[in-house]
Amino acid sequence: MERYVCEPCGWVYDPEKGLPEEGIEPGTSFEDLPEDFVCPECGSGKEEFVPEDEYEG
């Protein structure tokens, strides 16, 4: 599963770890995150995330 990076702040969503503290189980792909998911660091929405290999930060 591919990791995604929040372009504004650089936070990385790792699907292997999930975000248990947010109710997102390990193994949850980025595509399967709720549409209202926001970055836990800066509050940016899913549309601000890019696949890690495309991140230019």
N, C-alpha and C positions, 0 to 999 in steps of 0.2 A: 504494500500500500504506500502511496506517495505522500510525502510530507508537503505541507503548504505553509507559505510565509506571508505574514501580514506586511504589505508593502510600507504603510506609514511608520511602523515601529520596529519591524524585524522579528516579531514573536513567531515562533514556529509551532504549528499544530502537527503533532506526531500521532498518527492513527494507532500505532502500536501501544501507545500509552493512554490515549483518550484524555478525558478531563473528568476523572471520577468526582472531583469536588463540585463539578457543574452538572453531574448526572449523565455524563457521556462515557460509556463503557469503553475499556480498551478494545481495539479491533474495529472501532467505528470509523469508516472512511470519511474523508472530507465531504464527499458528495452526499453522504447520509446524515450529515449534521442538519439540525433544524434550519429552516430558511431564515429565522430570526437570530441565528447564532452571531455573536459579536466577539471580537478579540478581547480576552480577559485583561490585556495590558492597556489598550488604548480605546476600546469600544467601537472600532471599525467593523463594518459588516462583512459578510462573506464575499461580496463583490470586490473587496480590497485585497483579497488573498490571491496569490499566484503559486503555481507549483514551484517547489524549491529549486529545481534546475533552471527555472526562468527568472529567478529573483536576481536583481541587479544591485541590491543595496550595498 
